[in-house]
Amino acid sequence: MSDRRPSKILALSGGVGGAKLACGLYAVLPPGGLGVLVNTGDDFSHLGLSISPDLDTVMYTLAGVVNPETGWGRAGESWTFMDATAALGGDAWFRLGDKDLAVHVERTRRLRAGEPLGAVTAELCHRFGIAAEVMPMSDDAIATLVDSDAGTLAFQDYFVRRGCEPRVRGFRFQGIEAARPNPRALAWLEDPDLAAIVIGPSNPFVSVAPILAVPGLRDALAQRRVPLVAVSPIVGGQAIKGPAAKMMDELGIRPSAAWVAEQYGDLLDGLVIDETDRDLAAGIHGPRVLVAQTVMRTATDRARLAGEVLGFAAELRR
């Protein structure tokens, strides 16, 4: 009988926050030990190209080529194409750098040739030398819609073009009913080497909720045989990155790590909250709580938090 311990981790991620934790996990796990299931509700068509913002943020972060100042886009980017597009009166509100543009062109070419998004993503990650498996939540088209006081808005219209200014009233995921989960994600959940599932500090509304809404995925997660741990994206009542706290406030929810526990409910075995929110730990019922430094400013921060999350998951597994 083998005494080899399960060593694989499946992470659920949206954009910057989830990508940072995924990068920390990637740094401390053995090659091939990390799978990242990524939100595609943000995906959209722009200038005739298929854009997958969260997939690209995770890919660029794991490859070490992400813009360190923004947490998204490419480092050392140039903007010749976008400047030329704007000069022609083109639609330039969503900025595509020249290096970034190459990824979108190649993705669009492959999708139009009939390749599924998962296969295209795997090939792109291979080209970037990534030894983790990055997976879209589904190969089917799903679009996050924001119900707001300015009407129903496509997510990128709300998030980028309008800078999250409209007041939020709710969210819908167009196409979700007919979507199928990525088969590779289901394979990861059934892998005997899987040791834990980690939900990164991504926006619960527009990054994690779409993943959980894909028919069959939440049920598969609920039937898991390993611990599921989430890292709260809310620290001291504020979102570290993005509009999560603003969304919560506009929906009449008090932004807090305690609410994150309620949002994920009985899926959670453990919740990691920041030192700032230590006083909330006793009032969080259901999952076990780990208090840690969750703000990741450096690569060292990412690896340290990842190690603590893995240690916490190992305790829960025992």
C-alpha positions in Angstrom: 0.0 0.0 0.0 1.3 3.5 -0.9 1.8 6.0 1.9 1.9 8.8 -0.7 -0.3 11.7 0.5 -2.7 13.6 -1.8 -0.9 16.6 -3.2 -3.1 18.3 -5.7 -5.1 21.5 -5.1 -8.0 22.8 -7.1 -8.4 26.6 -6.8 -11.5 28.6 -7.8 -10.5 32.1 -9.1 -11.8 35.3 -10.6 -9.3 38.0 -11.5 -6.6 39.7 -9.5 -7.2 38.5 -5.9 -7.7 34.9 -6.9 -4.8 35.0 -9.3 -2.4 36.1 -6.6 -3.4 33.3 -4.3 -3.2 30.8 -7.2 0.4 32.2 -7.9 1.3 31.5 -4.3 -0.1 28.0 -4.5 1.8 27.5 -7.7 5.0 28.5 -6.0 4.7 26.0 -3.1 3.1 23.0 -4.9 5.0 20.5 -7.0 4.8 20.7 -10.8 1.3 19.6 -12.0 -0.1 20.0 -8.5 -2.3 23.0 -9.1 -5.5 23.3 -11.1 -7.3 26.6 -11.4 -10.9 26.8 -12.3 -11.6 30.3 -13.6 -14.7 32.5 -14.0 -15.7 33.2 -17.6 -18.8 35.3 -16.9 -16.6 38.4 -17.7 -15.8 37.1 -21.2 -17.1 39.2 -24.1 -16.4 40.2 -27.7 -14.6 43.4 -28.4 -13.3 44.7 -31.7 -14.3 41.4 -33.1 -12.0 39.5 -30.7 -12.9 37.0 -27.9 -11.7 38.5 -24.6 -11.3 36.3 -21.5 -10.2 38.8 -18.8 -10.0 36.5 -15.8 -8.4 33.6 -17.7 -5.8 36.0 -18.9 -5.1 37.5 -15.5 -4.6 34.0 -14.0 -2.4 33.0 -17.0 -0.3 36.1 -17.0 0.1 36.0 -13.2 1.2 32.3 -13.2 3.6 33.0 -16.1 5.2 35.9 -14.2 4.4 38.4 -17.0 1.5 40.3 -15.4 1.7 44.0 -15.0 2.8 44.3 -11.3 1.2 47.8 -10.9 -2.3 46.8 -12.0 -2.4 43.1 -11.3 -3.9 42.6 -14.8 -2.6 43.0 -18.4 1.0 42.4 -19.5 4.2 43.9 -18.0 6.2 46.1 -20.3 3.1 46.6 -22.5 2.9 49.0 -25.5 -0.2 50.6 -26.9 0.4 51.3 -30.6 -2.6 49.3 -31.8 -5.0 51.0 -29.3 -3.7 54.5 -30.0 -4.2 53.9 -33.8 -7.7 52.5 -33.2 -8.6 55.6 -31.1 -7.3 57.9 -33.8 -9.6 56.2 -36.3 -12.6 56.8 -34.0 -12.7 53.1 -33.0 -14.1 51.7 -29.7 -11.1 52.3 -27.4 -12.8 52.2 -23.9 -11.5 48.7 -23.2 -7.7 49.0 -23.6 -5.9 46.1 -25.3 -2.1 46.3 -25.2 0.0 45.1 -28.2 1.3 41.9 -26.3 -2.1 41.3 -24.9 -3.7 41.7 -28.3 -1.7 38.7 -29.6 -3.3 36.4 -27.1 -6.8 37.6 -28.1 -6.1 37.2 -31.8 -4.8 33.7 -31.3 -7.7 32.7 -29.0 -10.3 34.1 -31.5 -8.6 32.2 -34.4 -8.7 28.9 -32.5 -12.3 29.3 -31.3 -13.5 30.2 -34.8 -11.7 27.0 -36.0 -13.9 25.0 -33.7 -11.6 24.4 -30.7 -13.3 24.6 -27.3 -12.2 27.3 -24.9 -10.6 24.8 -22.5 -8.3 23.4 -25.2 -7.4 26.9 -26.4 -6.6 27.9 -22.8 -4.4 24.8 -22.2 -2.4 25.6 -25.4 -1.9 29.2 -24.5 -0.7 28.2 -21.0 1.6 25.7 -22.5 3.1 28.4 -24.7 3.7 30.5 -21.6 5.5 27.6 -19.9 2.8 27.2 -17.1 2.9 23.8 -15.3 -0.5 24.3 -13.7 -3.8 23.4 -15.4 -5.8 26.6 -16.0 -9.5 25.8 -16.9 -12.4 27.9 -17.9 -15.5 27.0 -15.7 -17.3 26.0 -18.9 -16.6 25.8 -22.7 -20.1 27.3 -23.2 -20.7 31.1 -23.4 -21.9 32.6 -20.2 -22.3 36.4 -19.7 -22.6 38.2 -16.4 -25.3 40.9 -16.5 -25.5 43.6 -13.9 -29.0 44.9 -13.0 -28.5 48.5 -12.0 -30.1 51.9 -11.7 -28.9 52.5 -15.3 -30.6 49.4 -16.5 -29.3 46.0 -17.3 -25.6 46.2 -18.3 -23.1 43.8 -19.7 -20.4 43.3 -17.0 -17.5 45.0 -18.9 -19.8 47.9 -19.7 -20.5 48.3 -15.9 -17.0 47.5 -14.7 -14.7 49.2 -17.2 -16.7 51.7 -19.4 -18.8 53.1 -16.5 -16.2 52.5 -13.8 -18.7 50.7 -11.5 -20.6 53.9 -11.0 -24.2 52.7 -11.4 -25.8 51.4 -8.3 -26.2 47.6 -8.3 -29.5 45.8 -7.9 -28.5 42.3 -8.7 -26.7 39.9 -11.1 -27.7 37.4 -13.7 -25.7 34.9 -15.7 -27.0 34.7 -19.2 -26.7 31.3 -20.8 -26.0 29.5 -17.5 -29.0 27.2 -17.7 -27.6 25.5 -20.8 -24.0 25.6 -19.8 -22.0 22.5 -19.0 -19.2 22.3 -16.5 -15.6 21.9 -17.8 -15.0 18.2 -17.9 -11.5 18.7 -16.7 -12.8 20.3 -13.5 -14.9 17.3 -12.8 -11.9 15.1 -13.4 -9.9 17.1 -10.8 -12.7 16.7 -8.3 -12.6 12.9 -8.7 -8.8 12.7 -8.7 -7.6 10.5 -5.8 -4.6 12.8 -5.5 -6.8 15.9 -4.7 -6.0 17.2 -1.2 -8.2 20.3 -1.0 -10.3 22.9 -2.8 -9.5 26.6 -2.3 -11.8 29.5 -3.2 -9.5 32.5 -3.7 -10.2 36.0 -2.4 -12.2 36.9 -5.5 -15.5 38.8 -5.7 -18.3 36.5 -4.4 -20.9 38.0 -6.7 -19.2 38.2 -10.1 -16.2 35.9 -9.8 -17.2 33.0 -7.7 -21.0 32.9 -8.0 -20.9 32.3 -11.8 -18.6 29.3 -11.2 -21.0 27.8 -8.6 -24.0 28.5 -10.8 -22.7 26.3 -13.7 -25.2 23.3 -13.6 -23.5 20.4 -11.8 -20.5 22.2 -10.4 -21.9 23.2 -7.0 -23.3 19.7 -6.6 -20.0 18.2 -7.5 -18.3 20.5 -5.0 -20.8 19.5 -2.3 -20.1 15.8 -2.8 -16.3 16.3 -2.5 -14.3 14.1 -0.2 -11.7 16.8 0.6 -11.8 20.0 2.6 -13.0 23.2 0.9 -11.4 26.4 2.2 -12.2 30.0 1.2 -10.1 33.1 1.7 -12.2 36.2 2.4 -11.8 39.0 -0.1 -13.2 41.5 2.5 -10.7 42.9 5.0 -11.9 45.4 7.6 -15.2 45.9 5.7 -13.4 46.8 2.4 -12.6 44.9 -0.7 -8.8 44.7 -1.3 -9.3 44.9 -5.0 -12.4 45.7 -7.1 -16.0 46.7 -6.2 -17.1 43.8 -4.0 -17.7 46.0 -0.9 -19.5 48.7 -3.0 -21.8 46.0 -4.5 -22.5 44.6 -1.0 -23.4 48.0 0.4 -25.7 48.8 -2.5 -27.5 45.4 -2.0 -28.1 46.2 1.6 -25.4 43.8 2.9 -22.9 44.9 5.5 -19.4 44.1 4.0 -17.6 41.7 6.3 -15.8 38.4 6.4 -18.7 37.0 8.3 -21.0 37.6 5.3 -18.5 35.7 3.1 -19.0 32.7 5.3 -22.8 33.0 4.9 -22.5 33.4 1.1 -20.7 30.1 0.6 -22.7 28.4 3.3 -22.4 24.7 3.8 -19.9 24.4 1.0 -17.2 25.7 3.4 -15.1 23.6 5.8 -12.8 26.5 6.5 -12.6 30.3 6.1 -9.4 32.3 6.2 -9.9 35.9 7.4 -7.5 38.7 7.9 -5.8 39.8 11.2 -7.8 43.0 10.9 -11.0 41.0 11.3 -9.8 38.8 14.2 -12.7 40.0 16.4 -15.2 38.5 13.9 -13.9 35.0 14.2 -15.9 34.0 17.3 -19.1 35.1 15.5 -18.6 33.0 12.4 -20.6 29.8 12.7 -20.2 26.7 10.5 -16.7 26.7 9.0 -13.5 26.6 11.1 -11.7 30.0 11.0 -8.1 30.7 10.4 -6.8 34.2 11.1 -3.9 35.2 8.9 -2.3 38.1 7.0 -4.3 37.8 3.8 -3.2 41.0 2.0 -0.7 39.9 -0.7 1.6 42.7 -1.8 4.6 40.6 -2.7 5.5 37.2 -4.0 6.6 36.3 -0.5 3.2 37.3 0.8 1.5 35.0 -1.8 3.7 32.0 -1.0 3.3 32.5 2.8 -0.5 32.7 2.6 -0.6 29.8 0.3 1.4 27.7 2.8 -0.9 28.7 5.6 -4.0 27.8 3.6 -2.5 24.4 2.7 -1.6 23.8 6.4 -5.1 24.8 7.4 -6.6 22.4 4.8 -4.4 19.6 6.0 -5.6 20.1 9.6 -9.2 20.0 8.4 -8.5 16.8 6.4 -7.2 15.1 9.6 
